[in-house]
Amino acid sequence: MADAIDIPAWIALFFGLYALSAAIGELRMPGGWRRCSPISNAISACAFSAGSSASP
Protein backbone atom coordinates (compact mmCIF):
# COMPACT_ATOMS: atom_id res chain seq x y z
CA MET A 1 0.00 0.00 0.00
CA ALA A 2 1.19 3.53 -0.74
CA ASP A 3 2.32 5.81 2.02
CA ALA A 4 -0.11 8.50 3.12
CA ILE A 5 2.11 11.22 1.64
CA ASP A 6 2.03 9.59 -1.81
CA ILE A 7 -1.75 9.65 -2.26
CA PRO A 8 -2.07 13.44 -2.86
CA ALA A 9 0.83 13.24 -5.29
CA TRP A 10 -0.93 10.54 -7.32
CA ILE A 11 -4.16 12.57 -7.30
CA ALA A 12 -2.28 15.65 -8.52
CA LEU A 13 -0.55 13.61 -11.21
CA PHE A 14 -3.79 12.20 -12.60
CA PHE A 15 -5.51 15.58 -12.40
CA GLY A 16 -2.62 17.10 -14.34
CA LEU A 17 -2.80 14.36 -16.96
CA TYR A 18 -6.54 14.99 -17.34
CA ALA A 19 -5.96 18.74 -17.71
CA LEU A 20 -3.24 18.12 -20.30
CA SER A 21 -5.54 15.79 -22.24
CA ALA A 22 -8.35 18.35 -22.16
CA ALA A 23 -5.99 21.07 -23.38
CA ILE A 24 -4.72 18.92 -26.25
CA GLY A 25 -8.29 18.02 -27.19
CA GLU A 26 -9.26 21.69 -27.18
CA LEU A 27 -6.29 22.55 -29.40
CA ARG A 28 -7.22 19.80 -31.84
CA MET A 29 -10.92 20.77 -32.00
CA PRO A 30 -11.53 24.32 -30.69
CA GLY A 31 -14.87 25.16 -29.11
CA GLY A 32 -15.55 21.75 -27.60
CA TRP A 33 -16.16 23.04 -24.10
CA ARG A 34 -18.46 25.77 -25.39
CA ARG A 35 -20.61 23.21 -27.25
CA CYS A 36 -20.54 20.95 -24.21
CA SER A 37 -22.13 23.49 -21.87
CA PRO A 38 -24.74 25.70 -23.55
CA ILE A 39 -26.40 26.64 -20.24
CA SER A 40 -23.24 28.04 -18.72
CA ASN A 41 -22.68 30.17 -21.81
CA ALA A 42 -26.22 31.55 -21.66
CA ILE A 43 -25.78 32.77 -18.09
CA SER A 44 -23.06 35.40 -17.95
CA ALA A 45 -22.15 34.72 -14.30
CA CYS A 46 -21.54 31.04 -15.05
CA ALA A 47 -19.56 31.92 -18.15
CA PHE A 48 -17.44 34.35 -16.15
CA SER A 49 -16.74 31.83 -13.40
CA ALA A 50 -15.92 29.14 -15.99
CA GLY A 51 -13.51 31.50 -17.76
CA SER A 52 -15.27 31.51 -21.11
CA SER A 53 -16.74 34.47 -22.94
CA ALA A 54 -20.49 35.00 -22.76
CA SER A 55 -20.86 35.83 -26.44
CA PRO A 56 -21.51 32.91 -28.83
Helices and strands as residue ranges (DSSP letters): H 6-28, H 32-36, H 38-42, H 44-50
